[in-house]
Amino acid sequence: MKTPSVYVPGPARYPRILAYHEISSRFQLGITGNTPSRFRSHLEFLRDFGLKIIPLRGLATDSPPNTVCLTFDDGYGSFSEEVLSILVEQKIPATIFIITGFVGKFNTWDVSFGFNRRRHLDWSQIRQIHTTGIEIGSHSTSHRDLTHLSASEVEGELADSKKELEDRLGEAVTSLALPFGSVTLEVFSRARRAGYIEICGSVPGWRGPVPGVLPRMPVYRFDSPAALKQKLEMNFVELCRLNLIHACSLGTRWIKGR
């Protein structure tokens, strides 16, 4: 299996993929959320920075220079209400990853402390998003850490989610965002066998990701355009900060037993 040169750290040879979560005007617990106004400022910065926003499809084998890709995890209802119109208005391609077992339901898979409940997109909203050209990808069936599951459970999480999305959308689903960004060579191999091509992980480490996994830069609530610039330039301090924050996600897995 070919490992693209894009996995060599460096701003010119690394796939620039940003990972957003919820974008909403509502109060959000935690640091993964952003407001629509902050998101618009990020888009303006990307244009000023001279980056063309491109689709995720194709990045598994090629990373064009001066480009960036936008991805959105979890599939919250606010995407349809507050994000989609921005993307359509500005003709920006993007990929949203859906947890199929929680479509139309509240985010009980996450830590909400009883008051940070969020409803996920329902199937009618997902189909409507799909008609605009936004790519729909899989975020597994239940958002469990695949590296902690049995082989049969991993296959179910990957294959069942993919099949349901394809059956409902009538189109092949080739993109996957690994829950928590967690991956092993075994998980990656099973994802490939399930038919996924663009397999997204999380923060790149200095030793590099599992070959073939596309690392992404999470975007947090406190990230200004200046912080975005540091992510895109693979700033050492920023990478250390991102890896530290990502390590804290272990708390969610521990609390929820995922």
VOPAGU-2260 file (C-alpha; in pm, 1 decimal, decimal comma):
REM VOPAGU-2260
SITE   aa  ch    i         X         Y         Z
SITE  MET   A    0       0,0       0,0       0,0
SITE  LYS   A    1     144,7     331,7    -104,3
SITE  THR   A    2     220,6     585,1     166,3
SITE  PRO   A    3     201,4     936,4      19,2
SITE  SER   A    4     481,9    1183,1      79,5
SITE  VAL   A    5     228,3    1411,7     248,3
SITE  TYR   A    6     297,9    1235,9     579,1
SITE  VAL   A    7     637,6    1403,7     607,9
SITE  PRO   A    8     588,4    1687,1     862,6
SITE  GLY   A    9     621,6    2030,8     711,0
SITE  PRO   A   10     379,8    2300,7     593,0
SITE  ALA   A   11     446,0    2232,5     223,5
SITE  ARG   A   12     417,3    1852,2     230,3
SITE  TYR   A   13     150,1    1783,9     487,2
SITE  PRO   A   14    -222,7    1760,8     410,2
SITE  ARG   A   15    -386,4    2061,6     568,7
SITE  ILE   A   16    -711,4    1929,5     716,3
SITE  LEU   A   17    -902,2    2121,9     983,8
SITE  ALA   A   18   -1138,6    1935,8    1215,2
SITE  TYR   A   19   -1433,9    2131,0    1353,9
SITE  HIS   A   20   -1703,9    1996,8    1582,8
SITE  GLU   A   21   -2012,1    2194,0    1679,7
SITE  ILE   A   22   -2054,3    2544,9    1542,9
SITE  SER   A   23   -2343,6    2711,3    1718,9
SITE  SER   A   24   -2462,2    3037,2    1871,5
SITE  ARG   A   25   -2578,4    2844,1    2178,6
SITE  PHE   A   26   -2370,7    2816,0    2494,9
SITE  GLN   A   27   -2135,6    2521,8    2459,9
SITE  LEU   A   28   -1969,2    2328,5    2738,4
SITE  GLY   A   29   -1611,3    2236,6    2664,6
SITE  ILE   A   30   -1361,3    2366,1    2412,3
SITE  THR   A   31   -1449,6    2191,4    2086,0
SITE  GLY   A   32   -1727,1    2430,5    1985,5
SITE  ASN   A   33   -1706,2    2748,7    1780,7
SITE  THR   A   34   -1948,7    3028,9    1700,4
SITE  PRO   A   35   -2064,5    3109,3    1345,9
SITE  SER   A   36   -1893,0    3448,8    1364,3
SITE  ARG   A   37   -1562,1    3289,7    1465,2
SITE  PHE   A   38   -1602,8    3036,0    1183,5
SITE  ARG   A   39   -1656,5    3316,7     932,6
SITE  SER   A   40   -1338,9    3486,0    1055,9
SITE  HIS   A   41   -1151,5    3160,6    1000,4
SITE  LEU   A   42   -1276,9    3140,3     641,7
SITE  GLU   A   43   -1171,3    3498,6     579,7
SITE  PHE   A   44    -827,2    3421,5     720,4
SITE  LEU   A   45    -786,9    3112,6     497,7
SITE  ARG   A   46    -859,5    3325,5     192,0
SITE  ASP   A   47    -614,7    3595,4     305,5
SITE  PHE   A   48    -355,7    3324,5     377,2
SITE  GLY   A   49    -379,1    3222,1      11,5
SITE  LEU   A   50    -522,1    2874,5      65,6
SITE  LYS   A   51    -779,4    2717,7    -162,6
SITE  ILE   A   52   -1041,8    2509,5      18,7
SITE  ILE   A   53   -1072,0    2171,0    -152,5
SITE  PRO   A   54   -1277,4    1851,4     -97,1
SITE  LEU   A   55   -1146,6    1573,3     125,2
SITE  ARG   A   56   -1181,6    1315,7    -151,2
SITE  GLY   A   57    -850,4    1254,0    -319,4
SITE  LEU   A   58    -628,9    1354,4     -26,4
SITE  ALA   A   59    -549,3     989,1      44,1
SITE  THR   A   60    -320,5     990,7    -258,5
SITE  ASP   A   61    -241,9    1354,6    -332,0
SITE  SER   A   62    -200,8    1677,0    -136,5
SITE  PRO   A   63    -202,9    1978,4    -371,2
SITE  PRO   A   64       3,4    2275,5    -252,9
SITE  ASN   A   65    -163,0    2581,4    -101,3
SITE  THR   A   66    -482,5    2396,7     -13,4
SITE  VAL   A   67    -683,7    2320,0     298,1
SITE  CYS   A   68    -976,4    2089,6     368,8
SITE  LEU   A   69   -1264,6    2147,5     613,4
SITE  THR   A   70   -1420,0    1860,0     806,6
SITE  PHE   A   71   -1690,9    1853,6    1075,0
SITE  ASP   A   72   -1728,4    1573,3    1327,8
SITE  ASP   A   73   -2034,9    1428,7    1503,1
SITE  GLY   A   74   -2314,4    1570,6    1286,2
SITE  TYR   A   75   -2490,5    1809,4    1522,0
SITE  GLY   A   76   -2817,5    1974,5    1420,0
SITE  SER   A   77   -2655,2    2317,5    1434,8
SITE  PHE   A   78   -2464,1    2230,6    1117,2
SITE  SER   A   79   -2786,9    2246,5     920,0
SITE  GLU   A   80   -2908,3    2554,7    1105,1
SITE  GLU   A   81   -2594,8    2770,4    1125,3
SITE  VAL   A   82   -2314,9    2631,2     907,7
SITE  LEU   A   83   -2462,9    2497,5     585,9
SITE  SER   A   84   -2581,3    2835,9     459,0
SITE  ILE   A   85   -2229,9    2980,1     504,3
SITE  LEU   A   86   -2071,8    2698,2     305,8
SITE  VAL   A   87   -2333,2    2712,9      29,3
SITE  GLU   A   88   -2320,5    3092,2       9,5
SITE  GLN   A   89   -1942,1    3089,8     -29,3
SITE  LYS   A   90   -1935,7    2771,8    -242,4
SITE  ILE   A   91   -1703,4    2595,1       0,6
SITE  PRO   A   92   -1663,4    2215,8     -13,3
SITE  ALA   A   93   -1659,5    2025,3     315,3
SITE  THR   A   94   -1715,1    1683,6     470,6
SITE  ILE   A   95   -1938,7    1613,2     768,1
SITE  PHE   A   96   -1898,6    1286,8     959,4
SITE  ILE   A   97   -2214,4    1121,6    1092,9
SITE  ILE   A   98   -2253,0     889,3    1394,9
SITE  THR   A   99   -2527,6     676,4    1241,9
SITE  GLY   A  100   -2650,6     527,1    1567,8
SITE  PHE   A  101   -2731,0     876,4    1698,7
SITE  VAL   A  102   -2901,1    1031,1    1396,9
SITE  GLY   A  103   -3191,4    1242,3    1525,0
SITE  LYS   A  104   -3099,2    1164,2    1886,4
SITE  PHE   A  105   -2926,9    1350,1    2167,6
SITE  ASN   A  106   -2552,0    1318,5    2221,0
SITE  THR   A  107   -2566,3    1072,7    2509,2
SITE  TRP   A  108   -2241,9     919,3    2382,7
SITE  ASP   A  109   -2062,7    1234,5    2505,7
SITE  VAL   A  110   -2015,9    1382,7    2853,8
SITE  SER   A  111   -2289,7    1645,2    2894,9
SITE  PHE   A  112   -2325,7    1676,9    3274,7
SITE  GLY   A  113   -2701,6    1686,5    3223,3
SITE  PHE   A  114   -2726,9    2030,8    3064,4
SITE  ASN   A  115   -2510,6    2025,9    2753,0
SITE  ARG   A  116   -2735,0    1798,5    2551,0
SITE  ARG   A  117   -2724,8    1844,7    2176,2
SITE  ARG   A  118   -2944,5    1683,6    1914,4
SITE  HIS   A  119   -2783,1    1529,1    1611,4
SITE  LEU   A  120   -2901,0    1583,4    1254,9
SITE  ASP   A  121   -3192,4    1367,3    1143,7
SITE  TRP   A  122   -3202,2    1178,6     815,3
SITE  SER   A  123   -3405,5    1441,8     631,7
SITE  GLN   A  124   -3148,7    1707,0     726,6
SITE  ILE   A  125   -2860,3    1481,1     624,8
SITE  ARG   A  126   -3018,8    1415,3     286,6
SITE  GLN   A  127   -3075,8    1787,8     237,4
SITE  ILE   A  128   -2710,7    1860,4     322,9
SITE  HIS   A  129   -2606,2    1591,5      75,9
SITE  THR   A  130   -2801,6    1758,5    -205,3
SITE  THR   A  131   -2591,8    2075,5    -165,6
SITE  GLY   A  132   -2272,6    1888,0    -251,5
SITE  ILE   A  133   -2135,6    1857,7     101,4
SITE  GLU   A  134   -1977,0    1515,5     141,7
SITE  ILE   A  135   -2127,2    1282,0     401,9
SITE  GLY   A  136   -1879,0    1054,2     576,5
SITE  SER   A  137   -1894,5     801,5     857,1
SITE  HIS   A  138   -1798,4     862,5    1218,8
SITE  SER   A  139   -1881,3     500,0    1308,5
SITE  THR   A  140   -2209,1     371,9    1450,3
SITE  SER   A  141   -2173,3     463,3    1817,6
SITE  HIS   A  142   -1854,8     673,6    1859,0
SITE  ARG   A  143   -1673,2     409,7    2060,8
SITE  ASP   A  144   -1294,5     392,7    2058,4
SITE  LEU   A  145   -1231,6     131,9    1790,8
SITE  THR   A  146    -891,7      41,7    1935,1
SITE  HIS   A  147   -1065,6     -96,7    2247,0
SITE  LEU   A  148   -1315,0    -319,5    2061,6
SITE  SER   A  149   -1303,3    -675,0    1936,3
SITE  ALA   A  150   -1244,2    -744,3    1567,6
SITE  SER   A  151   -1612,2    -822,3    1509,1
SITE  GLU   A  152   -1721,0    -504,6    1689,4
SITE  VAL   A  153   -1484,7    -291,5    1482,4
SITE  GLU   A  154   -1617,5    -445,2    1162,5
SITE  GLY   A  155   -1973,3    -376,3    1275,1
SITE  GLU   A  156   -1899,7     -13,1    1364,7
SITE  LEU   A  157   -1742,2      46,3    1025,0
SITE  ALA   A  158   -1951,2    -164,8     790,5
SITE  ASP   A  159   -2293,2     -96,5     943,5
SITE  SER   A  160   -2240,7     279,4     945,1
SITE  LYS   A  161   -2118,4     279,4     586,9
SITE  LYS   A  162   -2405,6      65,0     462,5
SITE  GLU   A  163   -2674,1     272,1     632,4
SITE  LEU   A  164   -2535,7     597,4     492,4
SITE  GLU   A  165   -2508,6     450,8     143,5
SITE  ASP   A  166   -2858,2     300,6     154,8
SITE  ARG   A  167   -3012,2     630,7     263,4
SITE  LEU   A  168   -2808,3     858,2      35,4
SITE  GLY   A  169   -2777,5     636,0    -270,1
SITE  GLU   A  170   -2407,7     711,2    -304,8
SITE  ALA   A  171   -2082,4     541,5    -209,1
SITE  VAL   A  172   -1938,3     658,9     123,6
SITE  THR   A  173   -1558,6     653,7     120,5
SITE  SER   A  174   -1461,6     888,2     405,7
SITE  LEU   A  175   -1424,4     793,4     771,0
SITE  ALA   A  176   -1335,7     994,4    1080,9
SITE  LEU   A  177   -1202,6     761,1    1349,3
SITE  PRO   A  178   -1369,9     824,8    1687,6
SITE  PHE   A  179   -1128,2    1012,6    1914,7
SITE  GLY   A  180    -878,5     988,6    1629,0
SITE  SER   A  181    -770,8     653,8    1774,4
SITE  VAL   A  182    -616,6     405,1    1536,2
SITE  THR   A  183    -396,3     100,0    1512,8
SITE  LEU   A  184    -268,1     -72,9    1202,9
SITE  GLU   A  185    -535,5    -339,2    1256,7
SITE  VAL   A  186    -817,8     -82,3    1275,5
SITE  PHE   A  187    -683,3      94,7     969,3
SITE  SER   A  188    -663,2    -231,9     774,4
SITE  ARG   A  189   -1023,0    -318,8     861,3
SITE  ALA   A  190   -1137,5      27,8     756,7
SITE  ARG   A  191    -963,7     -17,2     422,3
SITE  ARG   A  192   -1127,1    -357,5     374,4
SITE  ALA   A  193   -1466,1    -203,8     455,1
SITE  GLY   A  194   -1419,2      29,1     157,3
SITE  TYR   A  195   -1302,7     353,2     316,9
SITE  ILE   A  196   -1041,0     551,4     127,2
SITE  GLU   A  197   -1001,3     882,2     312,5
SITE  ILE   A  198    -947,3     766,3     671,3
SITE  CYS   A  199    -903,6    1060,7     908,1
SITE  GLY   A  200    -731,6    1053,6    1243,5
SITE  SER   A  201    -643,7    1333,0    1479,2
SITE  VAL   A  202    -341,2    1542,3    1574,3
SITE  PRO   A  203     -19,6    1439,9    1399,2
SITE  GLY   A  204     261,9    1326,6    1623,9
SITE  TRP   A  205     627,7    1376,3    1554,7
SITE  ARG   A  206     669,7    1007,8    1467,7
SITE  GLY   A  207     385,9    1035,9    1219,1
SITE  PRO   A  208      45,3     864,0    1205,9
SITE  VAL   A  209     -25,4     508,2    1100,8
SITE  PRO   A  210      69,3     510,0     730,3
SITE  GLY   A  211    -235,9     593,1     522,7
SITE  VAL   A  212    -425,1     774,6     798,7
SITE  LEU   A  213    -488,4    1143,0     729,3
SITE  PRO   A  214    -409,8    1347,7    1042,1
SITE  ARG   A  215    -615,3    1657,9    1112,7
SITE  MET   A  216    -574,9    1976,4    1312,4
SITE  PRO   A  217    -862,7    2023,2    1560,4
SITE  VAL   A  218    -999,7    2376,4    1584,1
SITE  TYR   A  219   -1103,6    2486,5    1933,0
SITE  ARG   A  220   -1319,0    2763,4    2073,1
SITE  PHE   A  221   -1025,9    2980,6    2171,9
SITE  ASP   A  222    -846,8    2950,6    1835,7
SITE  SER   A  223    -798,8    3289,5    1673,4
SITE  PRO   A  224    -687,8    3330,8    1311,2
SITE  ALA   A  225    -333,3    3362,7    1448,5
SITE  ALA   A  226    -365,9    3020,6    1613,9
SITE  LEU   A  227    -503,9    2882,8    1289,0
SITE  LYS   A  228    -192,1    3009,1    1112,8
SITE  GLN   A  229      27,0    2820,9    1360,6
SITE  LYS   A  230    -164,6    2499,2    1295,1
SITE  LEU   A  231    -129,7    2533,1     920,1
SITE  GLU   A  232     242,4    2603,9     949,8
SITE  MET   A  233     296,1    2298,3    1173,6
SITE  ASN   A  234     430,7    2516,9    1453,1
SITE  PHE   A  235     610,4    2297,6    1708,5
SITE  VAL   A  236     453,7    2462,2    2014,4
SITE  GLU   A  237     107,8    2441,1    1857,5
SITE  LEU   A  238     153,3    2072,1    1778,2
SITE  CYS   A  239     256,2    2006,0    2138,2
SITE  ARG   A  240     -48,1    2196,0    2262,9
SITE  LEU   A  241    -281,8    2003,4    2031,8
SITE  ASN   A  242    -138,2    1668,9    2137,3
SITE  LEU   A  243    -179,9    1762,7    2503,9
SITE  ILE   A  244    -542,5    1869,4    2454,2
SITE  HIS   A  245    -614,2    1557,1    2253,9
SITE  ALA   A  246    -472,9    1342,0    2533,4
SITE  CYS   A  247    -738,2    1492,1    2761,4
SITE  SER   A  248   -1007,4    1329,3    2546,7
SITE  LEU   A  249    -910,2    1011,2    2727,1
SITE  GLY   A  250   -1128,8    1149,3    3005,1
SITE  THR   A  251   -1440,6    1122,8    2789,8
SITE  ARG   A  252   -1356,9     765,2    2696,3
SITE  TRP   A  253   -1297,5     674,7    3058,8
SITE  ILE   A  254   -1615,0     840,4    3192,7
SITE  LYS   A  255   -1837,1     693,8    2922,6
SITE  GLY   A  256   -1658,8     359,6    2911,8
SITE  ARG   A  257   -1578,6     401,7    2543,9
